[in-house]
């Protein structure tokens, strides 16, 4: 099964954009998810910088952008000053997405104070996520909410509550298998509940026993079952690789927990190898899905 819309967070390969593009191109993919370049989040660049430094390299390597990995919503929910700054950053992200001809910006739904119940912050989370989605939506850009540990939208119920309260066509889900596993959720049940909102998949897997990230298909993310169901119902969106199989520059900025709690030992020599491992594992999953489809949905000998 040759699937054209495979993408990846290539900052796990290198902090330098050209090296990201070279290694991503070696896999044969033609999209990438831009998150960090030279230690700086993509949404912290100005539109002028994007035009001068990022766009020429993308054109040189014939690479397109599936989404912007923004940090929007990855702040304490009660930090009003930081939120005001993020509203401006959302506007900037929309301009960057336009320049890069990208339709999606990944967002989060804010860190909840330790010890507080989610119900205490339900209205506030929906209001702030809705305002971010509104800014992006004015430019025709969809906000992709990623289920994440310690934010409001961590479990399937909290994600569903968020989508229903915001009720915007410009807010959809970036379904992250590993994050649900690490939140002690059953990914298949989460997918069933959130299916109407799922517009994007993050290809990352984890073990429920200890939360360790593993090569996709080797964890408890039910990835093959979920993707098989999605493709069977006509899904044609992006599958974005997020290996998390080795330590890479910037990982500490992405995860609140100590890195050692997520990656207990290097599972790849470097980011490039981890990226290729994840890409190859995903393709094996897609091949099995395709064979099952051709076999009338029946199981087959692997």
C-alpha distance (Angstrom), angle and dihedral (degrees) to the residues before:
residue distance angle dihedral
X1 . . .
X2 3.78 . .
X3 3.78 105.7 .
X4 3.78 115.9 -169.4
X5 3.80 99.7 -163.6
X6 3.78 100.0 68.3
X7 3.78 111.2 131.8
X8 3.78 135.8 166.1
X9 3.78 147.4 -158.0
X10 3.78 92.8 -108.0
X11 3.80 95.0 -175.4
X12 3.81 83.7 83.5
X13 3.82 85.3 68.8
X14 3.79 97.9 49.4
X15 3.78 140.6 -26.9
X16 3.81 89.0 -123.5
X17 3.78 115.7 85.5
X18 3.80 97.5 -144.0
X19 3.79 91.6 53.6
X20 3.79 89.2 47.7
X21 3.78 89.9 53.7
X22 3.80 94.9 46.1
X23 3.80 94.3 51.9
X24 3.80 94.4 41.0
X25 3.79 89.1 51.3
X26 3.80 90.5 53.9
X27 3.79 89.4 63.8
X28 3.79 90.1 54.8
X29 3.80 96.4 -116.8
X30 3.78 119.1 138.0
X31 3.83 99.8 -161.9
X32 3.78 134.6 62.7
X33 3.79 135.9 -176.2
X34 3.79 108.5 -126.3
X35 3.79 114.4 -142.0
X36 3.82 114.5 139.5
X37 3.80 129.7 12.2
X38 3.82 120.1 -177.6
X39 3.78 91.3 -14.5
X40 3.80 93.8 -52.1
X41 3.79 127.2 106.3
X42 3.79 114.1 -114.9
X43 3.81 91.0 -122.1
X44 3.80 91.0 58.1
X45 3.79 91.0 64.8
X46 3.77 119.6 93.1
X47 3.80 120.2 -119.1
X48 3.80 87.5 -112.1
X49 3.80 91.8 54.9
X50 3.79 90.3 48.8
X51 3.78 91.0 53.3
X52 3.79 93.3 46.7
X53 3.80 102.9 40.2
X54 3.80 112.6 14.3
X55 3.79 106.4 35.3
X56 3.84 95.6 52.8
X57 3.81 91.4 54.0
X58 3.79 92.4 47.5
X59 3.79 89.4 52.4
X60 3.81 92.3 45.4
X61 3.81 91.6 56.3
X62 3.82 94.2 35.2
X63 3.78 91.9 -122.2
X64 3.81 126.8 150.2
X65 3.80 130.3 -159.0
X66 3.80 122.6 -114.2
X67 3.80 97.1 -175.9
X68 3.78 145.3 -18.1
X69 3.79 113.5 -113.5
X70 3.77 97.1 -142.4
X71 3.83 126.1 177.4
X72 3.81 90.4 -135.0
X73 3.79 109.7 143.7
X74 3.81 93.9 14.0
X75 3.80 93.6 115.3
X76 3.82 133.7 88.1
X77 3.79 108.7 -72.0
X78 3.81 91.8 -130.7
X79 3.83 95.5 53.0
X80 3.80 100.9 103.3
X81 3.79 95.0 173.4
X82 3.81 91.6 55.1
X83 3.80 90.5 46.4
X84 3.79 91.6 53.4
X85 3.80 87.9 54.1
X86 3.79 90.5 48.6
X87 3.78 92.0 53.1
X88 3.79 87.1 59.4
X89 3.79 89.9 45.1
X90 3.81 89.7 52.8
X91 3.80 89.5 57.0
X92 3.80 89.5 49.3
X93 3.82 90.8 47.9
X94 3.79 90.1 53.7
X95 3.81 91.3 53.9
X96 3.80 91.0 48.4
X97 3.80 91.5 48.5
X98 3.80 89.4 52.1
X99 3.80 91.9 51.9
X100 3.80 91.2 49.0
X101 3.82 92.8 43.7
X102 3.78 89.2 -122.7
X103 3.81 121.8 150.2
X104 3.81 100.9 -163.5
X105 3.81 138.0 64.3
X106 3.81 117.4 -175.0
X107 3.83 115.2 -133.5
X108 3.82 139.4 173.0
X109 3.80 134.5 -142.6
X110 3.81 103.2 -121.2
X111 3.78 135.4 -94.5
X112 3.79 113.9 -81.0
X113 3.84 117.6 -139.9
X114 3.79 112.1 -99.3
X115 3.78 110.2 -96.0
X116 3.79 96.0 18.3
X117 3.79 120.0 118.6
X118 3.78 118.4 -120.0
X119 3.81 90.0 -123.4
X120 3.81 89.1 65.6
X121 3.80 89.8 62.2
X122 3.80 102.1 32.3
X123 3.80 97.7 106.5
X124 3.79 93.4 40.9
X125 3.82 93.0 50.1
X126 3.80 92.4 48.6
X127 3.80 91.4 47.4
X128 3.80 95.0 50.2
X129 3.80 95.8 41.8
X130 3.79 88.5 47.0
X131 3.79 91.2 52.5
X132 3.80 91.7 51.0
X133 3.80 90.8 48.5
X134 3.79 90.2 48.2
X135 3.80 92.3 55.1
X136 3.80 92.1 49.5
X137 3.78 92.5 41.6
X138 3.80 92.0 58.7
X139 3.80 85.9 69.0
X140 3.78 95.0 42.8
X141 3.82 91.7 -103.8
X142 3.80 120.2 139.0
X143 3.80 119.8 -136.4
X144 3.81 109.6 -136.2
X145 3.79 110.9 -153.1
X146 3.79 111.5 -149.0
X147 3.79 116.6 -153.4
X148 3.78 103.7 -126.5
X149 3.77 139.7 173.1
X150 3.83 117.6 -90.3
X151 3.81 95.8 6.5
X152 3.80 124.7 107.9
X153 3.81 93.3 -100.0
X154 3.78 97.5 55.3
X155 3.81 103.9 118.1
X156 3.79 128.4 45.0
X157 3.80 92.0 -107.6
X158 3.79 93.3 51.5
X159 3.81 91.4 46.8
X160 3.80 91.3 50.1
X161 3.80 91.3 48.5
X162 3.78 89.6 52.4
X163 3.80 95.0 49.8
X164 3.79 92.8 46.3
X165 3.80 94.4 48.2
X166 3.80 95.8 45.5
X167 3.80 91.0 42.3
X168 3.79 95.8 -175.7
X169 3.81 129.9 144.8
X170 3.80 85.7 -141.5
X171 3.82 93.9 62.8
X172 3.79 116.8 73.8
X173 3.78 137.4 150.1
X174 3.78 131.3 -90.1
X175 3.80 97.4 -159.8
X176 3.82 111.4 -142.8
X177 3.81 112.0 -168.0
X178 3.81 96.6 -167.6
X179 3.78 95.5 48.3
X180 3.81 91.0 55.4
X181 3.81 90.0 49.5
X182 3.81 90.5 49.8
X183 3.81 89.5 51.0
X184 3.83 89.4 55.2
X185 3.80 91.3 -109.0
X186 3.80 126.0 139.2
X187 3.83 103.1 -120.3
X188 3.80 94.9 -150.7
X189 3.80 91.8 54.9
X190 3.81 89.3 45.6
X191 3.79 90.7 51.7
X192 3.80 92.6 49.3
X193 3.79 90.8 52.6
X194 3.81 96.7 43.7
X195 3.81 99.6 34.3
X196 3.83 95.6 112.5
X197 3.80 89.6 59.0
X198 3.81 100.9 40.7
X199 3.80 109.8 112.7
X200 3.80 100.9 151.4
X201 3.82 139.7 26.6
X202 3.80 130.1 -142.8
X203 3.80 108.2 -150.6
X204 3.79 102.5 -139.0
X205 3.81 127.4 124.1
X206 3.80 134.5 -165.2
X207 3.78 143.3 -178.7
X208 3.79 117.1 -107.1
X209 3.81 91.0 -149.1
X210 3.80 95.3 67.8
X211 3.81 108.1 -5.3
X212 3.80 93.7 -112.5
X213 3.79 115.4 155.3
X214 3.79 114.4 -121.5
X215 3.79 139.7 176.7
X216 3.79 108.9 -65.2
X217 3.78 113.2 -89.3
X218 3.81 92.7 25.7
X219 3.79 96.0 81.7
X220 3.78 137.3 60.4
X221 3.79 97.4 -87.3
X222 3.84 94.7 108.2
X223 3.78 84.9 -135.4
X224 3.79 99.0 159.4
X225 3.80 93.2 47.7
X226 3.80 93.8 47.4
X227 3.79 96.2 44.1
X228 3.79 90.6 45.0
X229 3.78 89.9 54.3
X230 3.80 92.6 45.9
X231 3.81 93.9 49.9
X232 3.78 90.1 45.1
X233 3.79 88.0 58.6
X234 3.79 94.2 48.9
X235 3.80 103.6 -91.5
X236 3.81 110.3 168.7
X237 3.80 101.9 164.3
X238 3.79 132.3 113.7
X239 3.79 129.1 -60.7
X240 3.78 105.7 -158.1
X241 3.79 118.9 -162.6
X242 3.79 115.0 -134.9
X243 3.81 102.9 170.3
X244 3.84 103.3 178.5
X245 3.81 85.9 -177.5
X246 3.77 97.1 127.6
X247 3.77 137.6 23.8
X248 3.77 112.1 -90.0
X249 3.77 136.4 177.4
X250 3.79 108.9 -79.8
X251 3.81 98.1 21.4
X252 3.79 91.4 117.1
X253 3.80 88.6 57.2
X254 3.80 91.2 55.7
X255 3.79 100.0 47.0
X256 3.77 127.6 55.2
X257 3.78 93.6 -162.5
X258 3.77 119.9 74.8
X259 3.77 110.1 -81.1
X260 3.80 90.4 -123.5
X261 3.81 88.9 64.1
X262 3.80 90.3 59.1
X263 3.78 102.5 35.6
X264 3.79 109.5 25.4
X265 3.77 93.8 -179.8
X266 3.77 135.4 3.2
X267 3.77 109.9 -87.8
X268 3.78 94.1 -173.8
X269 3.77 133.5 34.9
X270 3.78 92.6 -120.3
X271 3.78 143.6 -16.2
X272 3.78 94.3 -84.3
X273 3.80 92.3 55.4
X274 3.81 91.2 46.4
X275 3.80 90.6 51.3
X276 3.81 92.3 50.8
X277 3.82 91.4 45.9
X278 3.79 90.8 54.1
X279 3.80 92.8 44.5
X280 3.81 92.9 51.2
X281 3.81 92.3 46.2
X282 3.80 91.2 50.8
X283 3.78 90.8 50.8
X284 3.79 90.8 52.5
X285 3.81 88.5 53.3
X286 3.81 91.4 49.4
X287 3.79 91.3 48.3
X288 3.81 91.0 53.5
X289 3.79 90.8 48.2
X290 3.79 90.2 50.5
X291 3.82 92.9 48.6
X292 3.77 91.1 49.8
X293 3.80 90.1 50.5
X294 3.80 91.5 50.8
X295 3.81 88.7 48.2
X296 3.78 91.1 58.8
X297 3.76 94.4 -99.2
X298 3.80 93.6 -58.8
X299 3.76 124.7 133.3
X300 3.79 118.2 -100.9
X301 3.74 139.9 -164.8
X302 3.81 108.9 -84.4
